[in-house]
Every structure is written in structure tokens, then in C-alpha cells.
Amino acid sequence: MARVPPLGMPRSEVKAELDRIRHPFRVAVDRAKNPFNIGAIIRTAHSFLVREVVLIGTEPWYERAAMGMQRYEHILEIPTTEAFVEKAAAEGWPLVAFEKDHANVGLWEAELPEDAVLVFGNEDDGCAPAILEAAQQIVGIPMYGINHSYPIAIAAGMGMAEWARRRYQEGRLVVPDAPPDP
């Protein structure tokens, strides 16, 4: 198993440095039914340095699947779909829901704003109707096989990867320069 070498800094300093280079988008999970999937999404979200991971609902999640990355991420737990939709409206979050059965745009054509909240539904029901109503877009990821949907952790990874690909395809700097020493 690959391990990140020690950085020689306390975790709080590492997290502060990561906060400096985070991307402006969030990932929200309308609580997955499989606790492993939530941990896997947190781990993947860390790889994309999202601003925040929002967990909607109160179901438990499996920290081990996050491989320790939850310690470096901002995880906001919101107990209900209604509370999430209210917070998104109050904060002006542009919601982009990923939902195969109700999609109105494909992933390649979708608008993914800089500060988007990419919302992924659970394995059984997808995104809650209130989230679909509040979303600016409902995005479908192309599928070519006969199965009904992608695993939620895979779909979340594809959404994050497409968000990042669009920003870096023109040569945008991946990691900003360090601030000058005082």
C-alpha cells in the first residue's frame, strides 16, 4: 500500500496549506446507503481538493474507506434534504445534481460552475426530489452497457474529474505559487 511520506508538519499546518490551494467546488452526497461509498467519495474528493464535502442525512459512513483523508477535509453533515436545500439557497450554491433517470443534460455538455456543488444521490433512489427541483442542472453520465447506473463513488469521481479537466485543459496552473516569505 502506498503511503504519503511525513511532511514534517503538524496536521493542522498541512490542512491550512491544503486550504490555500483548494478548488472552489463542493461535493454533496444525498446519503449513500453503503457506508463504504461515502468514505470512498471523501477519499476521492481529497484527491481533487474540494472546498467541502457535504453529507446529507444521518446514516453512518465508513472512515476506513476514506484512508485517513477525512482528517484533511472539511466535512459538513446536514441532517435532512430540506435543511440542505435551504442552506444551498441561503448560500447561493449552484447545485448540479447527477441523476441518470431525470437528466436534462449530459456530462460533456453540462455547465459546471467554478463554485458548483456536485450532488450525488444514493444507490437506491438517486437524488431526492427536492434536490432535483433546486438544481440548476440535472446531469447524466453517459453509459454504454446495460446496467442501470454507475456505483455512486465512481459517478462522483467522474463528475469531479470532468470539473477539473475543464479547468486544466488550457494549461491553468494546478498548484498556485507559494506566498512570499514575510
N, C-alpha and C positions, 0 to 999 in steps of 0.2 A: 504494500500500500504506500502510495506517495505521501510524503509529509512535507509541510511547509517548514523551512528552516526557521529557527527562532530569529526574531528581528532585533532582539536586544532592547526591546522597549516594553513597558507595561501595556497590557491590553487596552487601557483607556487611551493611551497615546496612539496606538495602532488604529483604534477606531476613529479617533479625531482626524488622523491623516487620511483614512479612507473617506470620511465625511467631506473632506476638502475636494475629493475628486469624484464624488458620486454623480450619477446621472439624475436628471430631474423627474424621471418617471417612477411610478409606483406599480406594484403588482398586488392585486387583491384576489383572495380565494374565498368563494362562497362555499364555505367549509366542506372540504372533501370528506368523503365517507371513510376513506382509507387513511389512517394517521401517518402511514409511511409517505404517502404522496405529498402531504404538507411539508414534511421535513425535506423531501427531495426538491420541492419548489423553493424553499428557503435557501437551500444549498445552491441551486441554480441562480436564484436572484442575487446571491452574493457574487457569483461569477460575473454578473452584469452590473454590480454595484448600484442597485436600485436605491432610490431615496428611502423607500419604506416598503415593508411587506404588511399588508392589511389582511388579517384573518377574520372573516365574518362568521359568527356563530360561536358556540361554546364547546364543540367537540374537541377532544384531546388530539394532540399531534405528537409524532414520534421524533424526539430530539436527536436520537442517534442517526436518523436518516439525513439530518442536516450536517452531519460530520463536523460539528463544532462551530459552523459558520453563523449560527443564531447568535453567538456571543459578539459578533461584529456587525450585526444588522439591527435596524430599527424595526421592531415588530409591534404593530398596533393591533390589539384584539378588540373587535367591536361585537357586542353580543347578538345583535339582530340585523336582519336585512334592512329593516326600516331605519334603524339608527345609522347604518352605513349610508343609505341613500340620503338621509338628512345631512349627515356630515359632508358628503360629497357636494351637495347643493350649497351648503353654507360656505365651504372652502373653494367653490368654483372648480372642482376637479372635473376634467373632461373624461367621462367614463367611456371606455372602449371594451365592450363585452365580447367574449369569444364564445360562440354558441352555434353549433352546426345547424340545428333544426330551425332556427329563426334568423339566420344570417341575411343581411341585406347588402353585404359587400364581401368580396373575397380578400384574403390576407394581402395579396400582391397589389390590390387597388385601394385598400383601406388607407384612410388618413390616420397617422399615428402621431398625435401632437407631442411636442417636446415633453410636456408635463402630464402626459396621459396616465390614466390609471387603467392598466390592462386587467380586466376582471375575468376570472375563470370560474366556471360553475362546478358543481360536484358531479361525481361519476354517474349518478342515477338520474338526476333531474336537470342537469345543466345549471344555468344561471336562473335565479329567482325572477319571476315576472316583474317585480318592482325594479329590479336592476335593469332588465331589458327595456322597460319603459323609460328609465332615466338615462340610458346610454345614448351617446351621440351616434354611435355606430354599433352594429352587431356583426362581428366578423366571423367568417367561416374559413377554416384552413382547408386547402384542397386535399382531397382524399381520392385514392385511386383503387383501393381494394374494396372488399365487400363488407368489412366490419363497420359497425355503427359510428365509432368515434375513436379518437386518439386517447391514450391514457392522459389524465389531466397534467401530470408532471411534464410529459412530452409536449403537449399543446402549449403549456406555459413557456417552456424553453424555446419553442418555435416562435412564439409571439415576441419574447424578449430579443431573440436573435434577429428577427426582422426589424424591430425598432432600432437596434444597434447598427445593423447593416446599412440602413438608410443614412445614418449619421456619419459613418466612417468610410463609405464608398468613395467620397470625394476627397479623401486624404485628411479629414479632420483629425486633429491631434487627439490621440486616445487618452493620454495622461497629461494634464496641464503641467507646465513648468512649476517647480517648487517656488514658493515665495522667497524673496531675497532674505538673507540673514539680517537680523537687526543690527 
